[in-house]
């Protein structure tokens, strides 16, 4: 039975590429927001969603973390893309100095701020996603405008790839999570969400407990708890040791946390080129 995989943006967005890298045999469905993905997956027993989690240049995608807390869904896989941001134009017969405006997602602009620092005359205009920007430019045919997007978006919407690798550093990776209503049982990596009492040493006790069992902490992020100023919930990613058990670990953290939830167990992703 085929599942539907939902993703953020139009075809050609990096989320679309991540969905295809994860599984290109299933039906793909474009969504206009991250919350729409969570809402759809929350109503479907078998479908999956692909959401961006973090970028190595610009950091976490806070909306994704907040939605993981809001909805009772689980991470079943991860997909890591090396992001190649391209400057897409109507044609390559103009110089960069003739480009008056550029359209893209705010994350793309943040990852390419060095390029735009060298070209301050280009006005940056934020849109919903990189592929929407590419589609809209192809419709207007404005030769003085450009888009920061994927090579695939340029191919889909008939734009010229004026310049590749606008990103600040070539080692630019975005990690995506695949979400589902079902918790997977196998994998060497896991994500856990927890909160602790607002007292000295409470976070340290949890992290020490994790370290004492030889789990490798690869990511830790904090998000404010609504209605509790200066208190936070924490998201951690862990890689288990040989014979480690994530469920046993979570059970052992319950008396050290105000709340704790296993967000997902999954395998580490290879790096896919874009």
Backbone bond lengths (Angstrom), bond angles and torsions (degrees), N, CA, C in turn:
res aa  C-N    CA-C-N  psi(-1)  N-CA   C-N-CA  omega(-1)  CA-C   N-CA-C  phi
1 X - - - 1.460 - - 1.532 109.76 -
2 X 1.341 115.47 130.73 1.456 120.12 -179.34 1.525 110.70 -78.48
3 X 1.332 115.16 137.83 1.455 120.62 171.59 1.522 109.08 -96.63
4 X 1.317 116.40 157.00 1.453 121.15 170.48 1.522 108.23 -98.43
5 X 1.324 116.69 133.09 1.458 121.85 177.92 1.522 107.82 -109.55
6 X 1.333 116.16 118.39 1.457 120.66 179.30 1.526 109.60 -94.52
7 X 1.312 116.05 149.00 1.455 121.15 -178.39 1.520 109.27 -148.53
8 X 1.316 116.93 164.78 1.462 122.97 -177.04 1.524 110.60 -89.43
9 X 1.344 115.35 133.23 1.459 120.33 175.74 1.517 112.62 94.61
10 X 1.323 114.59 -178.70 1.462 121.73 178.47 1.526 110.49 -87.66
11 X 1.352 117.20 168.50 1.461 119.26 172.54 1.533 110.75 -53.32
12 X 1.338 115.19 133.19 1.461 120.54 -176.05 1.513 112.70 104.06
13 X 1.345 117.16 -13.13 1.469 119.35 174.15 1.523 108.75 -70.47
14 X 1.307 117.31 160.97 1.466 119.63 179.45 1.532 110.98 -67.68
15 X 1.337 117.44 -29.80 1.462 119.61 174.49 1.529 111.04 -65.62
16 X 1.321 116.51 -36.65 1.462 121.09 175.18 1.527 110.78 -63.37
17 X 1.315 116.38 -42.11 1.469 120.47 178.15 1.519 110.13 -63.90
18 X 1.343 116.93 -42.11 1.468 120.56 178.81 1.525 110.78 -61.97
19 X 1.332 117.27 -40.97 1.468 121.09 178.72 1.518 111.03 -62.30
20 X 1.328 116.94 -40.90 1.465 120.67 178.88 1.521 111.40 -68.81
21 X 1.320 117.51 -39.12 1.462 119.95 178.19 1.527 110.67 -64.38
22 X 1.324 116.13 -36.51 1.461 120.24 178.96 1.524 110.89 -66.60
23 X 1.313 116.88 -47.79 1.470 120.09 -179.24 1.518 108.77 -164.42
24 X 1.322 116.43 107.50 1.461 119.93 -177.75 1.522 113.04 -94.62
25 X 1.333 117.67 10.34 1.468 120.04 178.80 1.523 111.83 -99.69
26 X 1.326 117.88 -11.69 1.459 121.35 179.15 1.519 111.14 -91.36
27 X 1.330 115.90 164.14 1.458 120.69 174.81 1.525 109.08 -72.80
28 X 1.333 116.10 139.58 1.454 121.56 179.53 1.522 109.69 -109.95
29 X 1.339 115.96 140.48 1.463 121.46 -178.65 1.519 109.63 -128.73
30 X 1.329 116.61 124.09 1.457 122.71 179.27 1.521 110.60 -79.90
31 X 1.344 116.52 138.69 1.465 122.36 175.76 1.525 109.50 -125.45
32 X 1.344 115.77 150.64 1.461 119.46 -175.79 1.522 112.55 -89.21
33 X 1.335 117.92 -10.04 1.462 120.28 179.33 1.518 109.73 -149.42
34 X 1.329 116.12 160.28 1.458 120.46 176.98 1.522 110.55 -67.58
35 X 1.316 117.03 -37.30 1.472 118.52 -179.47 1.518 111.50 -65.50
36 X 1.330 117.60 -34.22 1.465 119.61 176.59 1.528 110.80 -59.63
37 X 1.336 116.88 -37.36 1.465 120.55 177.63 1.520 109.68 -61.93
38 X 1.323 117.34 -48.55 1.463 120.97 -179.64 1.531 111.07 -61.76
39 X 1.309 117.14 -40.53 1.459 120.46 -179.50 1.526 110.78 -64.04
40 X 1.327 117.27 -42.42 1.463 120.72 -179.83 1.529 111.48 -67.14
41 X 1.320 117.00 -44.46 1.457 119.99 -178.69 1.529 110.52 -67.54
42 X 1.315 116.71 -33.68 1.453 120.63 178.30 1.507 113.67 -62.98
43 X 1.335 116.83 -22.18 1.466 121.58 -179.12 1.530 112.59 -100.30
44 X 1.323 117.79 -2.55 1.464 120.97 -174.12 1.525 110.79 -120.43
45 X 1.310 115.94 132.97 1.458 121.09 -178.93 1.522 112.24 -75.50
46 X 1.323 116.75 -30.71 1.465 119.76 -170.65 1.526 115.31 -115.35
47 X 1.319 118.21 -17.32 1.461 119.72 -174.78 1.530 111.55 -77.72
48 X 1.323 115.20 163.70 1.465 122.88 -176.19 1.522 110.17 -128.68
49 X 1.312 116.71 156.68 1.452 121.31 175.75 1.520 110.38 -128.63
50 X 1.323 116.13 151.12 1.467 121.81 177.68 1.520 108.25 -118.54
51 X 1.349 115.82 122.81 1.468 120.78 -177.39 1.530 109.70 -128.81
52 X 1.332 118.59 143.42 1.471 120.59 174.78 1.524 109.98 -75.34
53 X 1.326 116.63 138.95 1.457 121.84 -177.90 1.532 111.66 -111.15
54 X 1.315 116.87 -48.98 1.466 119.00 -177.89 1.516 110.64 -158.19
55 X 1.328 113.90 154.86 1.461 122.23 177.04 1.516 108.63 -124.19
56 X 1.320 116.62 141.60 1.464 120.23 -174.04 1.526 113.33 -73.38
57 X 1.331 118.14 -15.03 1.459 120.56 176.72 1.526 112.38 -99.41
58 X 1.322 116.44 -39.50 1.467 119.44 -173.44 1.526 113.79 -108.33
59 X 1.328 117.32 -5.95 1.460 119.56 174.87 1.520 114.42 90.96
60 X 1.324 114.69 -157.98 1.454 122.02 -171.21 1.525 112.33 -71.93
61 X 1.330 115.29 156.66 1.463 122.71 171.29 1.527 105.53 -100.07
62 X 1.320 116.46 96.25 1.466 120.68 -168.72 1.525 112.46 -62.32
63 X 1.324 117.54 -33.62 1.461 119.65 -179.82 1.524 111.23 -61.48
64 X 1.327 117.38 -38.42 1.462 120.53 179.32 1.525 111.02 -64.18
65 X 1.331 116.54 -41.90 1.463 119.85 178.76 1.529 110.98 -63.88
66 X 1.316 117.02 -41.68 1.463 120.06 179.92 1.529 111.46 -65.83
67 X 1.322 116.79 -37.22 1.469 120.27 179.34 1.529 111.36 -71.36
68 X 1.316 117.65 -33.02 1.465 120.42 175.66 1.527 110.75 -63.64
69 X 1.319 116.08 -31.72 1.463 119.85 175.79 1.528 111.28 -76.17
70 X 1.326 117.13 -36.06 1.466 122.16 -174.16 1.529 113.04 -73.80
71 X 1.334 116.67 -38.49 1.468 121.18 -174.13 1.533 110.90 -106.87
72 X 1.315 115.47 147.49 1.470 120.92 -179.19 1.535 109.04 -88.52
73 X 1.330 115.05 70.72 1.461 121.38 179.26 1.530 108.68 -126.10
74 X 1.342 115.94 167.03 1.458 121.06 -174.41 1.524 111.25 -127.61
75 X 1.328 115.52 152.15 1.465 121.78 173.86 1.525 108.35 -87.74
76 X 1.325 116.70 125.61 1.466 120.81 -178.19 1.525 113.22 -111.42
77 X 1.331 116.56 -18.69 1.472 121.38 -179.53 1.519 108.49 -156.65
78 X 1.318 116.56 164.07 1.455 121.43 169.16 1.524 108.45 -127.97
79 X 1.328 115.81 154.33 1.462 123.20 176.92 1.527 107.27 -133.69
80 X 1.317 117.17 126.87 1.468 121.27 -179.31 1.529 108.87 -113.50
81 X 1.330 115.70 123.90 1.463 121.56 178.08 1.524 110.19 -112.21
82 X 1.329 115.86 139.31 1.471 119.89 165.57 1.528 106.08 -83.83
83 X 1.322 116.35 118.98 1.463 120.93 -172.02 1.528 110.96 -89.26
84 X 1.326 115.07 120.50 1.462 122.63 175.13 1.527 107.33 -109.39
85 X 1.334 115.70 100.68 1.465 119.66 179.29 1.528 109.55 -82.31
86 X 1.311 115.80 125.55 1.463 121.86 -179.39 1.526 110.46 -110.04
87 X 1.327 115.32 145.84 1.457 120.83 170.69 1.521 106.78 -89.76
88 X 1.329 116.09 113.20 1.455 122.49 -175.72 1.520 109.89 -104.29
89 X 1.321 116.51 132.74 1.467 121.40 -178.25 1.526 109.71 -135.44
90 X 1.325 115.04 171.75 1.468 120.30 176.97 1.522 110.25 -68.29
91 X 1.319 116.88 -39.56 1.468 121.04 176.87 1.522 108.37 -151.53
92 X 1.318 116.60 172.60 1.473 121.07 -178.86 1.519 112.11 -106.45
93 X 1.324 116.52 21.56 1.463 120.70 -177.14 1.525 112.59 -92.03
94 X 1.336 117.32 1.20 1.454 119.96 179.03 1.529 109.76 -107.97
95 X 1.312 116.06 162.13 1.460 119.98 174.74 1.527 108.79 -92.10
96 X 1.324 116.31 161.50 1.473 120.06 178.56 1.523 110.20 -58.33
97 X 1.318 117.87 -34.67 1.471 121.08 -178.03 1.520 112.37 -66.31
98 X 1.330 117.61 -18.03 1.464 120.96 179.08 1.536 112.09 -86.84
99 X 1.331 116.74 -8.58 1.465 120.09 178.69 1.527 108.39 -79.41
100 X 1.319 116.20 121.20 1.466 121.42 -176.30 1.523 112.87 -94.17
101 X 1.326 117.20 -32.81 1.468 120.15 -176.35 1.518 109.79 -144.01
102 X 1.339 114.83 153.40 1.452 120.78 179.19 1.531 108.27 -137.98
103 X 1.342 115.91 136.07 1.456 122.23 -176.34 1.534 109.93 -112.67
104 X 1.313 116.33 137.12 1.463 119.27 175.72 1.528 110.11 -174.40
105 X 1.341 115.19 178.17 1.456 122.61 174.02 1.524 108.88 -76.02
106 X 1.334 116.54 151.73 1.471 119.30 -176.28 1.528 112.13 -62.68
107 X 1.345 117.74 -31.69 1.461 120.01 178.83 1.527 110.44 -64.89
108 X 1.324 116.70 -40.01 1.465 120.53 179.77 1.523 110.54 -63.09
109 X 1.334 116.97 -45.00 1.463 119.76 178.30 1.535 110.99 -61.23
110 X 1.324 116.93 -40.98 1.468 120.62 -179.19 1.521 111.11 -63.38
111 X 1.324 116.81 -36.46 1.456 120.75 -178.98 1.528 112.26 -77.96
112 X 1.324 117.10 -10.66 1.471 121.55 -178.29 1.525 112.14 -121.67
113 X 1.334 116.74 25.70 1.462 119.29 -172.94 1.522 112.78 -64.93
114 X 1.316 118.80 -26.71 1.472 120.21 177.99 1.524 111.01 -64.33
115 X 1.336 116.35 -42.29 1.467 120.67 179.36 1.522 110.09 -61.54
116 X 1.332 116.37 -46.56 1.470 118.96 -177.18 1.527 111.21 -73.70
117 X 1.331 116.93 -23.14 1.459 119.24 173.32 1.515 111.65 -65.62
118 X 1.335 116.42 -30.58 1.461 121.37 177.93 1.525 111.95 -81.83
119 X 1.328 116.32 -15.58 1.475 121.12 -179.42 1.531 109.25 -129.37
120 X 1.333 117.16 67.54 1.467 120.90 -174.54 1.523 114.22 -65.94
121 X 1.313 117.11 -14.09 1.458 119.63 -179.95 1.516 114.01 -76.70
122 X 1.326 116.97 -11.45 1.468 120.36 179.17 1.526 108.89 -85.90
123 X 1.311 116.84 118.94 1.464 121.85 178.98 1.526 108.84 -78.95
124 X 1.325 116.43 126.22 1.467 121.94 179.83 1.531 109.54 -91.24
125 X 1.316 115.54 124.38 1.468 121.10 -178.71 1.527 108.36 -119.99
126 X 1.339 116.33 119.96 1.460 122.20 -175.13 1.527 110.17 -83.79
127 X 1.325 115.83 133.08 1.461 122.23 176.22 1.535 108.68 -128.47
128 X 1.322 116.54 179.11 1.468 121.45 -171.34 1.520 113.17 -63.81
129 X 1.329 117.80 -40.80 1.457 121.02 178.92 1.516 109.35 -159.25
130 X 1.315 116.04 163.62 1.466 121.29 -173.97 1.530 112.28 -65.01
131 X 1.332 116.27 -37.02 1.466 118.97 -177.65 1.530 111.53 -72.06
132 X 1.331 117.36 -35.17 1.465 120.15 174.80 1.521 110.13 -61.18
133 X 1.323 116.02 -40.51 1.461 120.24 177.40 1.525 110.49 -60.43
134 X 1.340 116.84 -43.08 1.472 120.92 -179.50 1.526 110.83 -65.15
135 X 1.317 116.65 -44.18 1.472 120.08 179.32 1.523 110.86 -60.85
136 X 1.331 116.32 -45.23 1.461 119.66 -176.88 1.525 111.97 -66.93
137 X 1.333 117.19 -36.71 1.466 119.36 177.69 1.522 110.54 -65.65
138 X 1.317 116.65 -39.29 1.469 119.54 179.63 1.521 111.11 -63.48
139 X 1.339 116.59 -29.24 1.467 120.65 179.43 1.528 111.50 -76.69
140 X 1.334 116.68 -40.07 1.468 119.28 -177.26 1.518 112.74 -77.47
141 X 1.356 116.18 -33.02 1.461 119.93 -179.10 1.511 113.45 68.67
142 X 1.332 116.93 23.24 1.476 121.52 -177.59 1.531 109.80 -76.72
143 X 1.325 116.37 111.24 1.468 120.43 -176.29 1.523 112.74 -75.28
144 X 1.333 118.51 -10.22 1.463 120.63 178.77 1.532 111.83 -97.19
145 X 1.337 116.14 4.34 1.463 120.98 177.68 1.520 109.77 -112.50
146 X 1.322 115.35 159.57 1.460 121.42 179.66 1.529 108.58 -142.87
147 X 1.327 114.37 173.91 1.468 122.11 179.98 1.519 107.85 -137.98
148 X 1.325 117.22 141.96 1.458 120.94 166.39 1.520 106.79 -97.93
149 X 1.324 115.99 119.31 1.462 120.19 -177.63 1.510 111.43 -162.96
150 X 1.307 114.94 -169.62 1.462 120.46 -177.93 1.525 111.36 -83.52
151 X 1.316 114.63 159.60 1.461 120.22 174.31 1.527 110.04 -59.82
152 X 1.341 115.57 -37.88 1.456 120.07 179.73 1.526 111.29 -62.87
153 X 1.332 117.54 -40.50 1.465 120.68 178.36 1.524 110.60 -60.70
154 X 1.335 116.37 -41.18 1.456 119.46 177.24 1.510 112.22 -60.57
155 X 1.336 115.81 -41.06 1.470 120.32 179.59 1.521 111.23 -67.67
156 X 1.327 117.50 -43.15 1.467 121.21 -177.38 1.524 111.27 -63.78
157 X 1.336 116.67 -42.86 1.464 120.19 -172.02 1.525 113.19 -102.14
158 X 1.323 116.39 13.13 1.462 121.03 171.84 1.515 114.77 68.57
159 X 1.341 116.65 34.60 1.453 120.21 179.31 1.526 110.98 -101.01
160 X 1.304 115.99 159.60 1.455 122.07 177.96 1.528 109.99 -85.76
161 X 1.312 116.15 134.18 1.467 120.29 174.23 1.525 106.78 -84.08
162 X 1.333 114.75 93.85 1.465 121.55 -174.22 1.523 111.34 -71.12
163 X 1.352 115.86 -40.08 1.456 120.54 -178.65 1.523 108.81 -155.72
164 X 1.325 117.09 137.93 1.464 121.40 176.36 1.524 110.45 -101.53
165 X 1.325 114.95 164.64 1.471 124.22 174.00 1.529 112.40 56.54
166 X 1.314 115.24 59.70 1.458 120.19 173.53 1.530 111.43 -77.54
167 X 1.329 118.02 -16.66 1.461 122.04 -175.60 1.530 111.45 -58.19
168 X 1.333 115.46 152.42 1.471 121.13 -176.64 1.520 113.17 -59.76
169 X 1.341 116.50 -29.74 1.463 121.18 -178.51 1.526 108.08 -146.87
170 X 1.325 117.14 142.49 1.460 121.06 -178.57 1.532 111.94 -63.90
171 X 1.332 116.41 -28.54 1.465 119.18 176.51 1.525 108.90 -82.35
172 X 1.315 114.63 70.12 1.463 122.42 -177.69 1.522 107.76 -116.09
173 X 1.322 116.19 107.13 1.463 121.14 -174.75 1.531 110.27 -122.19
174 X 1.314 115.85 141.49 1.458 121.00 171.50 1.516 108.78 -119.29
175 X 1.330 114.25 133.86 1.463 120.80 178.89 1.528 108.63 -102.75
176 X 1.317 114.67 129.32 1.460 122.12 178.32 1.526 109.28 -111.93
177 X 1.325 115.86 147.71 1.460 120.98 175.24 1.522 108.92 -110.16
178 X 1.320 115.80 141.22 1.463 122.12 172.70 1.524 107.07 -98.42
179 X 1.335 116.76 123.61 1.464 120.52 -174.69 1.524 111.45 -112.45
180 X 1.337 114.98 151.81 1.456 122.35 -175.59 1.523 109.25 -153.58
181 X 1.329 116.56 166.58 1.465 120.60 173.44 1.526 111.24 -78.99
182 X 1.326 116.26 -11.84 1.462 120.04 -174.56 1.527 111.70 -107.08
183 X 1.315 115.95 137.66 1.463 121.94 176.16 1.518 109.33 -86.85
184 X 1.321 115.41 124.93 1.460 121.44 178.53 1.530 109.70 -80.59
185 X 1.310 117.70 149.08 1.466 121.44 -174.75 1.518 113.81 -98.04
186 X 1.332 117.01 -23.32 1.465 120.04 -172.27 1.523 111.66 -114.07
187 X 1.339 115.03 150.01 1.453 121.60 177.07 1.514 110.26 144.72
188 X 1.328 115.62 155.21 1.460 120.40 -177.78 1.527 112.59 -93.86
189 X 1.342 116.83 -1.40 1.460 120.75 -177.48 1.522 109.56 -128.38
190 X 1.335 116.13 150.37 1.464 119.70 179.10 1.519 110.06 -147.47
191 X 1.328 114.62 157.80 1.455 122.30 173.32 1.526 108.37 -119.26
192 X 1.327 115.68 135.71 1.464 121.52 -177.95 1.524 108.90 -130.17
193 X 1.326 115.82 140.45 1.460 123.65 176.53 1.524 108.52 -114.39
194 X 1.333 117.31 130.14 1.465 118.26 178.79 1.528 110.79 -151.14
195 X 1.319 115.34 160.51 1.461 122.34 171.71 1.516 107.91 -130.88
196 X 1.323 116.41 155.55 1.471 121.38 -177.25 1.524 109.53 -130.04
197 X 1.316 115.82 164.85 1.456 120.60 175.57 1.519 109.72 -64.37
198 X 1.334 115.32 147.09 1.465 120.98 -177.03 1.535 109.64 -84.35
199 X 1.345 114.57 65.39 1.466 121.02 -179.14 1.529 108.35 -136.29
200 X 1.330 117.38 156.68 1.472 119.98 -179.09 1.529 112.18 -58.18
201 X 1.339 114.93 134.23 1.460 121.06 174.11 1.510 115.81 86.37
202 X 1.342 118.23 -5.65 1.468 119.17 -174.63 1.533 111.73 -65.18
203 X 1.334 117.59 -44.00 1.468 120.23 178.44 1.524 110.39 -68.04
204 X 1.316 116.77 -40.75 1.464 121.41 179.58 1.529 111.50 -59.00
205 X 1.325 117.53 -38.96 1.462 121.08 -179.84 1.527 111.09 -63.21
206 X 1.326 116.29 -40.47 1.469 120.17 179.38 1.526 110.53 -66.50
207 X 1.329 116.66 -47.72 1.465 120.16 -178.09 1.527 111.31 -66.11
208 X 1.306 117.03 -36.14 1.469 120.53 177.31 1.515 111.08 -65.35
209 X 1.329 116.44 -37.54 1.463 120.79 178.26 1.525 110.69 -64.84
210 X 1.324 116.07 -40.92 1.465 120.48 177.95 1.523 110.34 -64.02
211 X 1.330 116.69 -45.74 1.464 121.33 -178.53 1.523 111.83 -65.37
212 X 1.328 116.54 -36.14 1.471 119.94 -177.43 1.522 112.51 -65.45
213 X 1.331 116.51 -20.48 1.465 120.87 179.47 1.526 111.43 -100.17
214 X 1.345 115.81 10.24 1.476 123.28 173.95 1.523 114.12 68.03
215 X 1.322 117.00 24.65 1.465 119.55 170.97 1.527 108.08 -81.52
216 X 1.328 116.32 136.19 1.464 121.34 -178.13 1.525 109.46 -90.52
217 X 1.325 116.27 115.49 1.460 121.79 178.27 1.530 109.03 -80.98
218 X 1.336 117.69 114.55 1.461 121.54 -176.61 1.522 113.21 -102.40
219 X 1.326 116.63 -24.20 1.465 120.86 -179.96 1.516 109.24 -147.34
220 X 1.335 116.72 140.32 1.461 121.24 168.58 1.521 107.99 -139.59
221 X 1.311 116.02 128.55 1.461 122.54 178.53 1.519 108.92 -131.09
222 X 1.323 116.99 149.01 1.461 120.96 177.04 1.516 109.68 -121.44
223 X 1.347 115.49 147.46 1.459 121.86 175.84 1.528 108.21 -136.31
224 X 1.315 118.03 140.11 1.464 120.49 -178.69 1.525 111.92 -65.02
225 X 1.325 115.56 145.58 1.459 121.83 176.95 1.532 108.07 -92.58
226 X 1.322 117.07 121.15 1.468 120.83 -178.96 1.523 110.25 -61.01
227 X 1.327 116.06 135.38 1.452 121.18 178.35 1.515 114.08 83.98
228 X 1.341 116.56 -3.34 1.464 120.46 178.04 1.531 108.47 -130.70
229 X 1.332 117.00 81.37 1.476 119.69 -175.95 1.525 112.68 -54.56
230 X 1.337 115.43 132.43 1.461 125.48 176.66 1.528 112.70 70.94
231 X 1.326 116.64 15.25 1.460 119.95 171.46 1.526 108.14 -110.79
232 X 1.330 115.88 150.56 1.454 119.73 -169.53 1.525 111.26 -136.83
233 X 1.339 114.04 153.75 1.464 120.62 166.43 1.519 107.31 -105.54
234 X 1.314 116.63 153.60 1.463 121.35 -173.04 1.523 110.99 -122.53
235 X 1.332 114.44 139.75 1.455 122.71 174.85 1.522 107.24 -113.39
236 X 1.313 117.62 127.94 1.461 120.45 177.09 1.521 110.01 -128.95
237 X 1.324 115.25 145.98 1.463 122.70 170.62 1.513 107.84 -110.07
238 X 1.320 116.02 137.21 1.464 121.66 -175.58 1.515 110.48 -133.03
239 X 1.331 115.42 147.89 1.459 121.47 169.12 1.521 106.59 -113.96
240 X 1.311 115.65 129.58 1.465 119.26 -173.03 1.525 111.62 -83.23
241 X 1.338 116.47 152.76 1.469 120.58 173.66 1.526 109.34 -78.50
242 X 1.306 116.59 172.76 1.461 120.03 175.59 1.535 108.98 -59.07
243 X 1.306 115.59 132.05 1.475 123.64 -178.50 1.533 113.00 70.01
244 X 1.337 117.71 10.29 1.467 120.43 175.53 1.521 110.78 -72.59
245 X 1.335 116.45 153.28 1.460 121.83 -179.06 1.526 108.67 -133.90
246 X 1.335 116.57 118.38 1.458 120.22 -176.43 1.526 112.39 -67.58
247 X 1.323 117.21 -38.59 1.457 119.51 -179.60 1.533 111.14 -63.76
248 X 1.321 115.84 -39.98 1.470 120.11 177.87 1.520 110.68 -65.54
249 X 1.348 115.61 -38.81 1.469 119.69 177.96 1.521 110.72 -60.88
250 X 1.329 117.02 -47.84 1.465 121.22 -178.41 1.530 110.56 -61.99
251 X 1.316 116.65 -42.11 1.470 119.87 178.16 1.530 110.99 -59.74
252 X 1.339 116.56 -37.29 1.453 120.98 179.72 1.519 113.71 -72.56
253 X 1.347 116.85 -16.91 1.463 120.83 179.71 1.531 112.60 -90.60
254 X 1.315 117.50 -11.83 1.469 120.71 -172.31 1.526 112.60 -60.04
255 X 1.326 118.35 -37.43 1.460 119.68 -178.92 1.528 112.94 -80.69
256 X 1.342 116.90 -6.14 1.466 121.25 179.07 1.522 111.65 -104.20
257 X 1.335 117.10 -8.51 1.464 122.31 -175.28 1.529 110.61 -120.52
258 X 1.325 115.57 152.56 1.462 118.93 170.43 1.521 109.74 -74.61
259 X 1.329 116.20 -35.01 1.468 121.62 174.66 1.518 107.75 -150.75
260 X 1.315 116.80 148.69 1.466 121.62 177.63 1.514 108.86 -151.17
261 X 1.323 116.29 137.25 1.461 121.66 -178.39 1.524 109.25 -141.18
262 X 1.315 115.78 133.95 1.459 121.89 172.47 1.522 107.60 -80.54
263 X 1.332 116.84 109.71 1.464 121.36 -176.79 1.525 112.80 -79.26
264 X 1.337 117.39 -22.40 1.456 118.19 -179.96 1.505 112.76 166.52
265 X 1.320 114.70 152.43 1.458 123.84 174.13 1.523 106.93 -121.32
266 X 1.319 117.57 133.66 1.455 119.69 -174.33 1.524 109.87 -161.53
267 X 1.323 115.93 174.76 1.461 122.16 179.37 1.527 110.07 -97.32
268 X 1.326 115.94 151.41 1.458 120.17 176.90 1.530 110.27 -68.69
269 X 1.318 115.01 143.19 1.465 120.38 -177.26 1.521 111.53 -90.72
270 X 1.332 116.46 144.54 1.473 118.11 166.25 1.522 108.72 -71.24
271 X 1.310 117.54 171.47 1.462 121.79 177.16 1.522 109.08 -93.83
272 X 1.323 115.87 126.89 1.463 121.86 178.30 1.524 109.40 -104.77
273 X 1.316 116.64 138.39 1.459 121.54 178.09 1.525 110.17 -83.50
274 X 1.333 115.44 152.67 1.459 119.77 176.83 1.523 110.82 -122.90
